[in-house]
Amino acid sequence: MALLFLVSFGIIYFVRPSWTDMQIEKKVSYIQLHLEKKYPGETWEFRTVPHREDGYESSNPYFIGVIFDNEPQVEYTYFARNKHDITQQGFSTSNTKSDLLHLE
């Protein structure tokens, strides 16, 4: 019983963060392909939740922020279930909604 507890503890605290990192990388690559297809010739940067740091436990690490270089005051939030199912979940900005260039 103690061995089972120890193995479970190891999986939760040591393997899970690495698994999450791999999943985030995969989702970012899916979103990258989606954006290249939808917005050819544009550039952007990604923001991910630093899920290994204290204070981010309640944030979903699978929501990926995208900031377009031609619209730096807006961060769009994307979610990728797989390479064919990518949705824009929201955005954050101080601009009005009518001024957004990449609202899907």
ROKOLMI-635015 format. One record per residue: residue number from 1; x, y, z of N, C-alpha, C in turn. Coordinates in Angstrom, 3 decimals, decimal comma. Example, Ala and Ser with C-alpha at 12.3 -4.5 7.8 and 13.67 -1.06 7.14 Angstrom:
REM residues 2
<1; <13,190; -5,690; 7,800>; <12,300; -4,500; 7,800>; <13,200; -3,300; 7,800>>,
<2; <12,850; -2,250; 7,080>; <13,670; -1,060; 7,140>; <12,900; 0,030; 7,870>>,
//
This chain:
REM residues 104
<1; <0,829; -1,189; 0,000>; <0,000; 0,000; 0,000>; <0,874; 1,255; 0,000>>,
<2; <1,933; 1,225; 0,789>; <2,825; 2,377; 0,845>; <3,533; 2,580; -0,494>>,
<3; <3,863; 1,497; -1,164>; <4,515; 1,596; -2,471>; <3,573; 2,227; -3,498>>,
<4; <2,315; 1,855; -3,463>; <1,321; 2,442; -4,354>; <1,193; 3,943; -4,103>>,
<5; <1,164; 4,334; -2,840>; <1,093; 5,748; -2,484>; <2,325; 6,494; -2,996>>,
<6; <3,488; 5,915; -2,825>; <4,733; 6,543; -3,265>; <4,779; 6,706; -4,784>>,
<7; <4,340; 5,710; -5,514>; <4,297; 5,791; -6,981>; <3,282; 6,858; -7,414>>,
<8; <2,133; 6,877; -6,799>; <1,116; 7,888; -7,119>; <1,646; 9,291; -6,849>>,
<9; <2,303; 9,467; -5,733>; <2,896; 10,753; -5,385>; <3,912; 11,179; -6,449>>,
<10; <4,755; 10,260; -6,880>; <5,756; 10,558; -7,904>; <5,129; 10,978; -9,220>>,
<11; <4,068; 10,306; -9,610>; <3,389; 10,647; -10,856>; <2,784; 12,040; -10,768>>,
<12; <2,117; 12,324; -9,691>; <1,443; 13,620; -9,558>; <2,436; 14,772; -9,495>>,
<13; <3,470; 14,647; -8,732>; <4,365; 15,780; -8,485>; <5,583; 15,853; -9,403>>,
<14; <5,932; 14,801; -10,082>; <7,122; 14,843; -10,918>; <6,824; 14,638; -12,408>>,
<15; <5,923; 13,751; -12,726>; <5,631; 13,459; -14,125>; <4,609; 14,436; -14,698>>,
<16; <3,605; 14,789; -13,938>; <2,523; 15,635; -14,449>; <3,000; 16,984; -14,984>>,
<17; <3,866; 17,728; -14,302>; <4,319; 19,013; -14,878>; <5,018; 18,847; -16,225>>,
<18; <5,797; 17,801; -16,386>; <6,455; 17,556; -17,672>; <5,435; 17,201; -18,749>>,
<19; <4,437; 16,412; -18,380>; <3,368; 16,058; -19,311>; <2,623; 17,317; -19,740>>,
<20; <2,338; 18,201; -18,802>; <1,661; 19,461; -19,107>; <2,501; 20,305; -20,058>>,
<21; <3,802; 20,385; -19,815>; <4,700; 21,134; -20,715>; <4,638; 20,579; -22,137>>,
<22; <4,643; 19,278; -22,280>; <4,578; 18,660; -23,616>; <3,251; 18,969; -24,305>>,
<23; <2,168; 18,941; -23,538>; <0,859; 19,237; -24,113>; <0,767; 20,700; -24,547>>,
<24; <1,331; 21,599; -23,752>; <1,327; 23,025; -24,105>; <2,111; 23,245; -25,396>>,
<25; <3,276; 22,637; -25,509>; <4,083; 22,766; -26,736>; <3,315; 22,275; -27,963>>,
<26; <2,618; 21,170; -27,811>; <1,842; 20,616; -28,913>; <0,709; 21,569; -29,305>>,
<27; <0,024; 22,125; -28,319>; <-1,087; 23,038; -28,587>; <-0,593; 24,340; -29,220>>,
<28; <0,556; 24,829; -28,784>; <1,123; 26,034; -29,389>; <1,447; 25,774; -30,859>>,
<29; <1,967; 24,602; -31,183>; <2,275; 24,300; -32,590>; <0,993; 24,216; -33,424>>,
<30; <-0,089; 23,684; -32,862>; <-1,370; 23,657; -33,571>; <-1,864; 25,076; -33,842>>,
<31; <-1,773; 25,923; -32,826>; <-2,221; 27,313; -32,979>; <-1,336; 28,046; -33,981>>,
<32; <-0,037; 27,769; -33,955>; <0,897; 28,369; -34,919>; <0,458; 28,059; -36,349>>,
<33; <0,157; 26,810; -36,631>; <-0,289; 26,418; -37,970>; <-1,603; 27,105; -38,338>>,
<34; <-2,517; 27,181; -37,390>; <-3,809; 27,839; -37,619>; <-3,607; 29,312; -37,970>>,
<35; <-2,763; 29,992; -37,213>; <-2,537; 31,418; -37,455>; <-1,800; 31,660; -38,772>>,
<36; <-0,853; 30,807; -39,109>; <-0,137; 30,948; -40,384>; <-1,095; 30,819; -41,560>>,
<37; <-2,074; 29,947; -41,412>; <-3,057; 29,756; -42,474>; <-4,052; 30,917; -42,529>>,
<38; <-4,490; 31,378; -41,380>; <-5,518; 32,417; -41,311>; <-4,963; 33,821; -41,524>>,
<39; <-3,742; 34,073; -41,063>; <-3,137; 35,408; -41,146>; <-1,751; 35,329; -41,783>>,
<40; <-1,691; 34,956; -43,072>; <-0,371; 34,833; -43,713>; <0,345; 36,178; -43,767>>,
<41; <1,644; 36,141; -43,570>; <2,449; 37,353; -43,635>; <2,485; 38,149; -42,351>>,
<42; <1,694; 37,764; -41,353>; <1,707; 38,470; -40,074>; <2,605; 37,734; -39,091>>,
<43; <2,995; 38,437; -38,043>; <3,825; 37,837; -36,996>; <3,155; 38,040; -35,643>>,
<44; <3,505; 37,199; -34,690>; <2,893; 37,224; -33,371>; <3,824; 36,554; -32,386>>,
<45; <3,459; 36,679; -31,131>; <4,168; 35,969; -30,071>; <3,136; 35,279; -29,193>>,
<46; <3,584; 34,229; -28,527>; <2,702; 33,454; -27,659>; <3,012; 33,755; -26,201>>,
<47; <1,973; 33,686; -25,386>; <2,132; 33,763; -23,931>; <1,451; 32,552; -23,334>>,
<48; <2,174; 31,868; -22,493>; <1,616; 30,707; -21,815>; <1,630; 30,951; -20,313>>,
<49; <0,800; 30,225; -19,619>; <0,722; 30,323; -18,163>; <1,942; 29,628; -17,564>>,
<50; <2,686; 30,321; -16,697>; <3,830; 29,666; -16,042>; <3,332; 28,739; -14,925>>,
<51; <2,773; 27,607; -15,331>; <2,056; 26,718; -14,410>; <2,934; 26,106; -13,326>>,
<52; <4,241; 26,167; -13,476>; <5,140; 25,613; -12,449>; <5,444; 26,620; -11,340>>,
<53; <5,013; 27,872; -11,520>; <5,291; 28,918; -10,531>; <4,119; 29,078; -9,574>>,
<54; <4,429; 29,493; -8,355>; <3,390; 29,751; -7,364>; <2,517; 30,914; -7,825>>,
<55; <1,236; 30,826; -7,505>; <0,305; 31,883; -7,838>; <-0,481; 31,630; -9,118>>,
<56; <-0,137; 30,597; -9,863>; <-0,820; 30,302; -11,121>; <-1,598; 28,988; -11,056>>,
<57; <-1,809; 28,471; -9,864>; <-2,479; 27,181; -9,713>; <-3,898; 27,201; -10,271>>,
<58; <-4,584; 28,337; -10,192>; <-5,970; 28,403; -10,642>; <-6,095; 28,769; -12,118>>,
<59; <-4,979; 29,032; -12,791>; <-5,012; 29,380; -14,217>; <-4,900; 28,125; -15,071>>,
<60; <-5,657; 28,092; -16,146>; <-5,619; 26,948; -17,051>; <-4,405; 27,076; -17,962>>,
<61; <-3,437; 26,171; -17,879>; <-2,230; 26,301; -18,691>; <-2,461; 26,019; -20,169>>,
<62; <-3,637; 25,514; -20,519>; <-3,912; 25,163; -21,909>; <-4,538; 26,301; -22,711>>,
<63; <-4,826; 27,431; -22,066>; <-5,253; 28,620; -22,788>; <-3,997; 29,387; -23,179>>,
<64; <-3,809; 29,606; -24,475>; <-2,599; 30,199; -25,013>; <-2,894; 31,630; -25,453>>,
<65; <-2,119; 32,580; -24,946>; <-2,261; 33,969; -25,350>; <-1,480; 34,248; -26,616>>,
<66; <-2,069; 35,045; -27,516>; <-1,410; 35,429; -28,766>; <-1,464; 36,943; -28,881>>,
<67; <-0,302; 37,548; -29,115>; <-0,213; 38,986; -29,325>; <0,370; 39,207; -30,709>>,
<68; <-0,426; 39,811; -31,579>; <0,006; 40,101; -32,943>; <0,882; 41,347; -32,936>>,
<69; <1,928; 41,333; -33,757>; <2,847; 42,470; -33,804>; <2,179; 43,744; -34,300>>,
<70; <1,163; 43,620; -35,155>; <0,477; 44,815; -35,640>; <-0,692; 45,227; -34,749>>,
<71; <-0,864; 44,539; -33,635>; <-1,916; 44,859; -32,663>; <-1,406; 44,531; -31,249>>,
<72; <-0,337; 45,214; -30,816>; <0,338; 44,825; -29,576>; <-0,446; 45,104; -28,290>>,
<73; <-1,489; 45,889; -28,369>; <-2,251; 46,220; -27,166>; <-3,360; 45,210; -26,861>>,
<74; <-3,467; 44,174; -27,688>; <-4,522; 43,169; -27,507>; <-3,890; 41,790; -27,361>>,
<75; <-4,357; 41,039; -26,373>; <-3,963; 39,637; -26,231>; <-5,186; 38,768; -26,476>>,
<76; <-5,125; 37,952; -27,523>; <-6,193; 37,016; -27,842>; <-5,893; 35,680; -27,174>>,
<77; <-6,920; 35,034; -26,678>; <-6,759; 33,750; -26,010>; <-7,304; 32,646; -26,903>>,
<78; <-6,461; 31,645; -27,160>; <-6,835; 30,517; -28,004>; <-6,792; 29,223; -27,192>>,
<79; <-7,616; 28,266; -27,650>; <-7,613; 26,933; -27,071>; <-7,610; 25,922; -28,208>>,
<80; <-6,733; 24,934; -28,131>; <-6,641; 23,898; -29,165>; <-6,942; 22,539; -28,551>>,
<81; <-8,036; 21,932; -28,979>; <-8,335; 20,562; -28,556>; <-7,439; 19,590; -29,323>>,
<82; <-7,300; 19,860; -30,621>; <-6,420; 19,099; -31,494>; <-6,078; 19,993; -32,677>>,
<83; <-5,396; 19,470; -33,690>; <-4,951; 20,337; -34,779>; <-6,096; 20,804; -35,681>>,
<84; <-7,266; 20,198; -35,553>; <-8,412; 20,589; -36,370>; <-9,455; 21,382; -35,585>>,
<85; <-9,326; 21,466; -34,294>; <-10,327; 22,124; -33,445>; <-9,649; 23,206; -32,596>>,
<86; <-9,511; 24,394; -33,180>; <-8,864; 25,523; -32,516>; <-9,856; 26,668; -32,462>>,
<87; <-10,060; 27,216; -31,282>; <-11,012; 28,307; -31,129>; <-10,389; 29,474; -30,385>>,
<88; <-10,849; 30,651; -30,756>; <-10,467; 31,849; -30,025>; <-11,458; 31,988; -28,878>>,
<89; <-10,951; 31,973; -27,652>; <-11,809; 31,970; -26,469>; <-12,122; 33,356; -25,937>>,
<90; <-11,311; 34,345; -26,305>; <-11,548; 35,687; -25,800>; <-10,368; 36,591; -26,099>>,
<91; <-10,390; 37,739; -25,477>; <-9,317; 38,705; -25,667>; <-9,290; 39,641; -24,469>>,
<92; <-8,178; 40,345; -24,316>; <-8,096; 41,381; -23,293>; <-7,409; 42,592; -23,910>>,
<93; <-7,992; 43,755; -23,663>; <-7,477; 44,993; -24,228>; <-8,136; 46,185; -23,549>>,
<94; <-7,572; 47,344; -23,797>; <-8,207; 48,577; -23,338>; <-8,921; 49,261; -24,503>>,
<95; <-8,792; 48,697; -25,718>; <-9,473; 49,243; -26,898>; <-10,941; 48,840; -26,910>>,
<96; <-11,708; 49,490; -27,787>; <-13,086; 49,083; -27,952>; <-13,131; 47,860; -28,865>>,
<97; <-14,183; 47,097; -28,756>; <-14,293; 45,842; -29,490>; <-14,278; 46,073; -31,000>>,
<98; <-14,789; 47,205; -31,472>; <-14,863; 47,455; -32,915>; <-13,486; 47,696; -33,524>>,
<99; <-12,480; 47,991; -32,703>; <-11,131; 48,263; -33,210>; <-10,266; 46,999; -33,341>>,
<100; <-10,772; 45,844; -32,991>; <-9,974; 44,623; -32,990>; <-9,806; 44,066; -34,391>>,
<101; <-8,570; 43,797; -34,790>; <-8,248; 43,330; -36,140>; <-8,363; 41,812; -36,299>>,
<102; <-8,177; 41,065; -35,227>; <-8,074; 39,620; -35,322>; <-9,176; 38,884; -34,572>>,
<103; <-10,278; 39,554; -34,324>; <-11,387; 38,932; -33,608>; <-12,040; 37,887; -34,517>>,
<104; <-12,101; 36,668; -34,041>; <-12,692; 35,564; -34,847>; <-14,084; 35,252; -34,353>>,
//
